Amino acid sequence: MVGQLSRGSSVAIAGFGYFVLKLKLAPAGEPQACAGIIERLGTAERRNFENAEELLRLLADWASDVSKMV
């Protein structure tokens, strides 16, 4: 499980990333399903994800790429 930030938490933010997120509709019996495509704007990089953990990993990977450029 990913930790959550509480109000007043201090986190250093290097900037903003802009994304287009396309989510697949979940089947009727699976409201927790999270799958789709995420596109990083400005680079046209597109990645598929099959669950929330994969989506978070993609975002973390892209965030680390940005921090290496600063």
The first five atom37 places (N, CA, C, CB, O) and aatype in JSON, in Angstrom:
{
  "aatype": [12, 19, 7, 5, 10, 15, 1, 7, 15, 15, 19, 0, 9, 0, 7, 13, 7, 18, 13, 19, 10, 11, 10, 11, 10, 0, 14, 0, 7, 6, 14, 5, 0, 4, 0, 7, 9, 9, 6, 1, 10, 7, 16, 0, 6, 1, 1, 2, 13, 6, 2, 0, 6, 6, 10, 10, 1, 10, 10, 0, 3, 17, 0, 15, 3, 19, 15, 11, 12, 19],
  "atom_mask": [
    [1, 1, 1, 1, 1],
    [1, 1, 1, 1, 1],
    [1, 1, 1, 0, 1],
    [1, 1, 1, 1, 1],
    [1, 1, 1, 1, 1],
    [1, 1, 1, 1, 1],
    [1, 1, 1, 1, 1],
    [1, 1, 1, 0, 1],
    [1, 1, 1, 1, 1],
    [1, 1, 1, 1, 1],
    [1, 1, 1, 1, 1],
    [1, 1, 1, 1, 1],
    [1, 1, 1, 1, 1],
    [1, 1, 1, 1, 1],
    [1, 1, 1, 0, 1],
    [1, 1, 1, 1, 1],
    [1, 1, 1, 0, 1],
    [1, 1, 1, 1, 1],
    [1, 1, 1, 1, 1],
    [1, 1, 1, 1, 1],
    [1, 1, 1, 1, 1],
    [1, 1, 1, 1, 1],
    [1, 1, 1, 1, 1],
    [1, 1, 1, 1, 1],
    [1, 1, 1, 1, 1],
    [1, 1, 1, 1, 1],
    [1, 1, 1, 1, 1],
    [1, 1, 1, 1, 1],
    [1, 1, 1, 0, 1],
    [1, 1, 1, 1, 1],
    [1, 1, 1, 1, 1],
    [1, 1, 1, 1, 1],
    [1, 1, 1, 1, 1],
    [1, 1, 1, 1, 1],
    [1, 1, 1, 1, 1],
    [1, 1, 1, 0, 1],
    [1, 1, 1, 1, 1],
    [1, 1, 1, 1, 1],
    [1, 1, 1, 1, 1],
    [1, 1, 1, 1, 1],
    [1, 1, 1, 1, 1],
    [1, 1, 1, 0, 1],
    [1, 1, 1, 1, 1],
    [1, 1, 1, 1, 1],
    [1, 1, 1, 1, 1],
    [1, 1, 1, 1, 1],
    [1, 1, 1, 1, 1],
    [1, 1, 1, 1, 1],
    [1, 1, 1, 1, 1],
    [1, 1, 1, 1, 1],
    [1, 1, 1, 1, 1],
    [1, 1, 1, 1, 1],
    [1, 1, 1, 1, 1],
    [1, 1, 1, 1, 1],
    [1, 1, 1, 1, 1],
    [1, 1, 1, 1, 1],
    [1, 1, 1, 1, 1],
    [1, 1, 1, 1, 1],
    [1, 1, 1, 1, 1],
    [1, 1, 1, 1, 1],
    [1, 1, 1, 1, 1],
    [1, 1, 1, 1, 1],
    [1, 1, 1, 1, 1],
    [1, 1, 1, 1, 1],
    [1, 1, 1, 1, 1],
    [1, 1, 1, 1, 1],
    [1, 1, 1, 1, 1],
    [1, 1, 1, 1, 1],
    [1, 1, 1, 1, 1],
    [1, 1, 1, 1, 1]
  ],
  "atom_positions": [
    [[0.84, -1.18, 0.0], [0.0, 0.0, 0.0], [0.87, 1.23, 0.0], [-0.95, 0.01, 1.2], [1.89, 1.27, 0.69]],
    [[0.5, 2.22, -0.75], [1.26, 3.45, -0.86], [0.88, 4.37, 0.29], [1.01, 4.13, -2.23], [-0.3, 4.52, 0.6]],
    [[1.89, 4.99, 0.92], [1.62, 5.93, 2.01], [0.87, 7.14, 1.51], [0.0, 0.0, 0.0], [0.99, 7.53, 0.35]],
    [[0.11, 7.74, 2.39], [-0.67, 8.92, 2.03], [-0.09, 10.13, 2.74], [-2.15, 8.75, 2.39], [0.39, 10.03, 3.87]],
    [[-0.14, 11.28, 2.08], [0.31, 12.52, 2.68], [-0.8, 13.1, 3.52], [0.76, 13.53, 1.61], [-1.97, 13.09, 3.12]],
    [[-0.46, 13.6, 4.66], [-1.46, 14.26, 5.48], [-1.37, 15.76, 5.25], [-1.27, 13.92, 6.98], [-0.39, 16.26, 4.7]],
    [[-2.4, 16.47, 5.65], [-2.37, 17.93, 5.52], [-1.19, 18.47, 6.28], [-3.68, 18.57, 6.03], [-0.89, 18.02, 7.39]],
    [[-0.5, 19.42, 5.69], [0.64, 20.01, 6.35], [1.94, 19.26, 6.12], [0.0, 0.0, 0.0], [2.98, 19.69, 6.6]],
    [[1.91, 18.14, 5.39], [3.13, 17.41, 5.09], [4.0, 18.26, 4.2], [2.81, 16.04, 4.43], [3.51, 18.96, 3.31]],
    [[5.28, 18.2, 4.42], [6.18, 18.96, 3.55], [6.88, 18.0, 2.6], [7.22, 19.75, 4.39], [7.58, 17.07, 3.01]],
    [[6.66, 18.23, 1.32], [7.26, 17.42, 0.28], [7.85, 18.36, -0.75], [6.21, 16.45, -0.37], [7.19, 19.29, -1.22]],
    [[9.12, 18.13, -1.11], [9.76, 18.96, -2.12], [9.22, 18.58, -3.49], [11.31, 18.81, -2.06], [9.28, 17.41, -3.88]],
    [[8.71, 19.54, -4.21], [8.17, 19.3, -5.55], [9.02, 20.09, -6.54], [6.66, 19.72, -5.64], [9.16, 21.31, -6.43]],
    [[9.57, 19.38, -7.52], [10.44, 20.01, -8.51], [9.64, 20.69, -9.61], [11.37, 18.98, -9.12], [10.17, 21.58, -10.27]],
    [[8.42, 20.32, -9.82], [7.61, 20.88, -10.89], [6.38, 20.03, -11.1], [0.0, 0.0, 0.0], [6.07, 19.15, -10.29]],
    [[5.7, 20.29, -12.17], [4.49, 19.55, -12.48], [4.7, 18.73, -13.74], [3.28, 20.5, -12.64], [5.42, 19.15, -14.64]],
    [[4.06, 17.57, -13.79], [4.02, 16.77, -15.0], [2.58, 16.77, -15.48], [0.0, 0.0, 0.0], [1.65, 16.78, -14.68]],
    [[2.4, 16.75, -16.77], [1.05, 16.78, -17.33], [0.82, 15.49, -18.11], [0.85, 18.02, -18.25], [1.64, 15.06, -18.92]],
    [[-0.33, 14.89, -17.85], [-0.65, 13.58, -18.4], [-2.08, 13.53, -18.9], [-0.42, 12.5, -17.35], [-2.94, 14.27, -18.43]],
    [[-2.31, 12.64, -19.86], [-3.66, 12.27, -20.26], [-3.85, 10.86, -19.75], [-3.89, 12.39, -21.84], [-3.02, 9.98, -20.01]],
    [[-4.92, 10.64, -19.02], [-5.2, 9.34, -18.43], [-6.5, 8.81, -19.01], [-5.27, 9.44, -16.89], [-7.54, 9.45, -18.9]],
    [[-6.43, 7.63, -19.63], [-7.62, 6.99, -20.2], [-7.86, 5.72, -19.4], [-7.44, 6.67, -21.74], [-7.04, 4.8, -19.41]],
    [[-8.99, 5.66, -18.7], [-9.32, 4.51, -17.87], [-10.32, 3.6, -18.57], [-9.88, 4.96, -16.53], [-11.28, 4.07, -19.18]],
    [[-10.09, 2.31, -18.47], [-11.04, 1.32, -18.98], [-12.16, 1.18, -17.97], [-10.35, -0.06, -19.25], [-11.92, 1.22, -16.76]],
    [[-13.37, 1.03, -18.45], [-14.5, 0.83, -17.55], [-14.4, -0.55, -16.91], [-15.84, 0.99, -18.3], [-14.11, -1.54, -17.57]],
    [[-14.63, -0.59, -15.61], [-14.56, -1.85, -14.87], [-15.82, -2.66, -15.11], [-14.37, -1.58, -13.36], [-16.9, -2.1, -15.25]],
    [[-15.68, -3.98, -15.15], [-16.88, -4.83, -15.23], [-17.76, -4.59, -14.01], [-16.48, -6.34, -15.33], [-17.29, -4.12, -12.98]],
    [[-19.03, -4.91, -14.13], [-20.01, -4.64, -13.08], [-19.61, -5.17, -11.71], [-21.34, -5.22, -13.45], [-19.84, -4.49, -10.71]],
    [[-19.02, -6.32, -11.63], [-18.68, -6.91, -10.35], [-17.3, -6.54, -9.82], [0.0, 0.0, 0.0], [-16.91, -7.02, -8.75]],
    [[-16.57, -5.69, -10.53], [-15.2, -5.34, -10.12], [-15.0, -3.83, -10.05], [-14.2, -5.96, -11.09], [-14.25, -3.29, -10.87]],
    [[-15.63, -3.15, -9.12], [-15.52, -1.7, -9.06], [-14.11, -1.21, -8.71], [-16.49, -1.16, -8.05], [-13.78, -0.05, -8.94]],
    [[-13.27, -2.1, -8.17], [-11.92, -1.69, -7.78], [-10.91, -1.79, -8.93], [-11.45, -2.53, -6.62], [-9.76, -1.37, -8.78]],
    [[-11.32, -2.34, -10.07], [-10.41, -2.5, -11.2], [-9.94, -1.14, -11.7], [-11.08, -3.3, -12.33], [-10.72, -0.2, -11.81]],
    [[-8.65, -1.06, -12.01], [-8.07, 0.2, -12.51], [-7.07, -0.16, -13.6], [-7.38, 1.01, -11.35], [-5.97, -0.62, -13.31]],
    [[-7.44, 0.05, -14.85], [-6.56, -0.25, -15.97], [-6.77, 0.83, -17.02], [-6.84, -1.68, -16.55], [-7.81, 1.48, -17.07]],
    [[-5.77, 1.0, -17.87], [-5.91, 1.98, -18.93], [-4.59, 2.35, -19.57], [0.0, 0.0, 0.0], [-3.65, 1.55, -19.6]],
    [[-4.54, 3.57, -20.07], [-3.37, 4.11, -20.77], [-3.07, 5.47, -20.19], [-3.61, 4.19, -22.32], [-3.98, 6.26, -19.93]],
    [[-1.79, 5.74, -19.97], [-1.37, 7.07, -19.53], [-0.39, 7.61, -20.55], [-0.75, 7.03, -18.1], [0.51, 6.9, -21.0]],
    [[-0.56, 8.87, -20.92], [0.32, 9.52, -21.89], [0.95, 10.73, -21.21], [-0.46, 9.94, -23.18], [0.26, 11.56, -20.62]],
    [[2.25, 10.81, -21.3], [3.0, 11.95, -20.75], [3.05, 13.04, -21.81], [4.44, 11.53, -20.31], [3.68, 12.88, -22.85]],
    [[2.37, 14.14, -21.52], [2.32, 15.23, -22.5], [3.69, 15.87, -22.65], [1.27, 16.29, -22.08], [4.47, 15.94, -21.7]],
    [[3.97, 16.33, -23.84], [5.26, 16.94, -24.13], [6.26, 15.94, -24.67], [0.0, 0.0, 0.0], [7.22, 16.31, -25.34]],
    [[6.05, 14.66, -24.37], [6.95, 13.62, -24.87], [6.21, 12.61, -25.73], [7.63, 12.92, -23.7], [6.84, 11.82, -26.44]],
    [[4.88, 12.62, -25.68], [4.02, 11.67, -26.4], [4.31, 10.23, -26.01], [4.21, 11.84, -27.9], [3.97, 9.3, -26.75]],
    [[4.92, 10.02, -24.84], [5.21, 8.69, -24.33], [3.91, 8.09, -23.78], [6.31, 8.74, -23.22], [3.24, 8.71, -22.96]],
    [[3.56, 6.9, -24.24], [2.33, 6.23, -23.8], [2.68, 4.9, -23.18], [1.34, 6.04, -24.98], [3.54, 4.17, -23.67]],
    [[1.99, 4.59, -22.08], [2.19, 3.31, -21.42], [0.85, 2.74, -20.99], [3.14, 3.46, -20.21], [-0.04, 3.47, -20.56]],
    [[0.71, 1.43, -21.1], [-0.47, 0.72, -20.59], [-0.22, 0.34, -19.15], [-0.79, -0.54, -21.46], [0.92, 0.09, -18.76]],
    [[-1.28, 0.28, -18.36], [-1.19, -0.24, -17.0], [-2.41, -1.1, -16.74], [-1.08, 0.91, -15.95], [-3.49, -0.84, -17.26]],
    [[-2.21, -2.14, -15.94], [-3.27, -3.11, -15.66], [-3.85, -2.98, -14.25], [-2.74, -4.51, -15.85], [-4.87, -3.58, -13.94]],
    [[-3.19, -2.19, -13.41], [-3.7, -2.0, -12.05], [-3.12, -0.71, -11.47], [-3.35, -3.21, -11.14], [-2.25, -0.07, -12.08]],
    [[-3.59, -0.33, -10.31], [-3.18, 0.93, -9.69], [-1.69, 0.93, -9.35], [-4.0, 1.18, -8.42], [-1.03, 1.96, -9.45]],
    [[-1.14, -0.23, -8.95], [0.28, -0.31, -8.62], [1.15, 0.01, -9.83], [0.62, -1.69, -8.07], [2.16, 0.7, -9.71]],
    [[0.76, -0.51, -11.0], [1.52, -0.22, -12.22], [1.44, 1.26, -12.57], [0.99, -1.07, -13.39], [2.43, 1.86, -12.99]],
    [[0.27, 1.86, -12.41], [0.11, 3.29, -12.68], [1.01, 4.1, -11.77], [-1.37, 3.71, -12.5], [1.7, 5.01, -12.23]],
    [[1.03, 3.79, -10.49], [1.89, 4.52, -9.55], [3.37, 4.33, -9.88], [1.61, 4.06, -8.12], [4.16, 5.26, -9.75]],
    [[3.75, 3.11, -10.3], [5.14, 2.86, -10.68], [5.54, 3.71, -11.88], [5.35, 1.38, -10.98], [6.64, 4.27, -11.91]],
    [[4.65, 3.79, -12.87], [4.93, 4.62, -14.05], [5.14, 6.08, -13.66], [3.8, 4.5, -15.07], [6.08, 6.72, -14.11]],
    [[4.25, 6.59, -12.82], [4.36, 7.97, -12.37], [5.65, 8.2, -11.58], [3.15, 8.36, -11.53], [6.3, 9.23, -11.73]],
    [[6.0, 7.25, -10.73], [7.24, 7.37, -9.95], [8.46, 7.33, -10.85], [7.33, 6.24, -8.9], [9.41, 8.1, -10.64]],
    [[8.46, 6.46, -11.86], [9.58, 6.38, -12.8], [9.74, 7.7, -13.55], [9.37, 5.24, -13.8], [10.86, 8.2, -13.69]],
    [[8.62, 8.26, -14.03], [8.69, 9.53, -14.75], [9.14, 10.66, -13.82], [7.33, 9.87, -15.37], [9.88, 11.55, -14.24]],
    [[8.7, 10.63, -12.57], [9.12, 11.66, -11.61], [10.62, 11.57, -11.36], [8.34, 11.5, -10.28], [11.28, 12.6, -11.24]],
    [[11.16, 10.36, -11.28], [12.6, 10.23, -11.06], [13.38, 10.69, -12.29], [12.95, 8.78, -10.71], [14.48, 11.23, -12.15]],
    [[12.84, 10.5, -13.49], [13.49, 11.01, -14.71], [13.58, 12.52, -14.65], [12.71, 10.56, -15.98], [14.61, 13.1, -15.01]],
    [[12.52, 13.17, -14.22], [12.5, 14.64, -14.14], [13.5, 15.12, -13.11], [11.08, 15.16, -13.78], [14.22, 16.08, -13.35]],
    [[13.56, 14.45, -11.95], [14.48, 14.9, -10.9], [15.94, 14.74, -11.31], [14.22, 14.12, -9.61], [16.8, 15.47, -10.82]],
    [[16.24, 13.8, -12.21], [17.61, 13.62, -12.7], [18.01, 14.76, -13.63], [17.74, 12.29, -13.43], [19.2, 15.06, -13.77]],
    [[17.02, 15.41, -14.26], [17.31, 16.5, -15.2], [17.53, 17.83, -14.49], [16.17, 16.64, -16.22], [18.1, 18.75, -15.07]],
    [[17.09, 17.95, -13.24], [17.18, 19.22, -12.5], [18.55, 19.41, -11.95], [16.17, 19.29, -11.39], [18.81, 20.42, -11.3]]
  ]
}
